[in-house]
Amino acid sequence: MNAIVYPAGGPTPASLLSGAIFTGPVDTTQTTLTIAPATAAGHAVNKGQLAVPQITVLTSGSGTYTTPANAKYLTVKMVGGGGGGMGGGTGGTAGAGGNGTGSLFGTSLLTCTAGAGGILNYAGQPGSGTVNAPAVGVGLLGGYGAPNVFQSVAAYTSGGNGGNSAFGAGGGGAAAGIANPYAGGTNTGAGGGGGSLTNTTAGAYAGSGGGAGGYVEAMIPASLNSTYAYTVGTGGTAGAVGTGGASGGAVGGSGVIIVTAYFLP
């Protein structure tokens, strides 16, 4: 068994605990303290490892992302546009929510399909995400919108909520009899809320919420392209109010693409 040997006159566990002062011999031959610079062989911290990443947030439209000079890899977080909410009203008179549009980065490298608008008798369907080589990562479904509610009697009825995306922010359905559904959050890809009903018409439908856009989180490794085409998805349109409805639906949230470039040695 290894043992700790304390020099004669030096500190001991007991003396350290008691606060005793060490009065043993001192080597006075070393008069200079030299701190050598770090080297690659000695666990050096390379200055390149401390470089601040460059973050680019693309909030709308289509264009070209240019890879920064000396970037070693990219990470991308992105979401497609959310679907719009359906309006409230009798069957055939209330408008369906519009579908969002998808987001892409690098043409087919990373894609997020859009959420669908709320329609009669169906919740708004979510979009999905796809990651293709050489990128590595994960693609996720967005959230479903809440389905519409049928009222056989004249009654106030609330609209369905929009689906949450990976960023949250699904739009709330309009409160019963009130004309204010909420839109999906801007640049979150969330679905818009559905419209509500008054209490004047029997056999009517409160609007269903729109579905959220799909999500991707991925890394694009070394051997980067110099440029990447991109498109940011748009939110779906709001469904119109119908007979007996208190309100139309709300628009879906627009998509977003967040690109981070890292600079390593």
Residue, then its C-alpha position, 0 to 999 in steps of 0.5 A: m500500500n502506498a503511504i504519504v511520507y511527511p518530511a522531518g519538521g514539515p506539516t502533518p495532518a494533525s498540525l494542519l488541522s490544528g493550524a500550526i505554522f510550518t517552520g521546517p527547512v526551506d530551499t533557498t537555492q531556487t530564486t526564479l519562478t519560470i512559467a513556460p508557455a503552453t505547447a501543443a504537447g502540453h495540453a495547450v488551449n489553442k486560440g482557435q478554440l476560443a473563437v466566438p461562433q457566428i450566428t445567422v438568423l434567417t427569418s423570411g424569404s429565399g436566398t443563399y447562405t455563404t459559409p464564413a471563411n475558416a468555418k469548420y462546421l455548421t449547426v442548423k436549427m430550423v422549422g417549417g411554417g405553421g398552418g392557419g386556423m379554421g373559422g367558426g360557422t356552419g358546415g360549408t360556410a366556414g373557411a379552412g385554414g391555409n397550409g403553411t410552406g416548408s423551409l429548406f437549407g442546402t436544397s434537399l440537405l435539410t428540409c422541414t415540411a409545413g403544418a396543414g391548416g385546420i379543416l372541417n372535422y380534422a385537426g391541423q396535421p403537423g409537418s416533419g423534418t428530414v436530415n440527409a448526408p453528409a449532415v447528421g441530426v434529427g428531424l421531428l414532427g410538429g404538433y397537431g392542432a386541436p380538432n373542431v367541435f360540433q354543436s348540435v344546439a345553439a351555444y357559445t363554443s371555443g375554437g381549437n388551439g394551434g399546434n405547438s412547434a419545437f419552439g412552442a407558441g401555438g396560437g390559442g383558439a378564440a374564446a367562446g363567442i369572442a372574435n380573437p383567436y391567436a396567431g402562431g408565434t412569428n418565426t416559430g412555425a406554430g399553428g394558428g388558433g381556430g375561430s369560435l361560435t356564437n349562441t345563435t345557430a345550431g348545427a355549427y362548428a368551432g374552428s380547428g387549430g392549424g398544425a405546426g411545421g416540422y423541425v430539424e436540428a443538425m450538424i454539417p461537418a467538415s468539407l463545407n460547401s461555400t454556399y447553401a440555398y435556403t428558403v424560410g417557410t411562411g405561415g398559413t392563412a386564416g380561415a374565414v368566419g362562416t354563418g353562426g361563427a363569432s370569428g375566423g381563424a388565425v394565421g400560422g406562425s412563420g418558419v425560421i432557420i438559425v445557422t451557427a458557424y464554428f471555428l476550430p483549429 
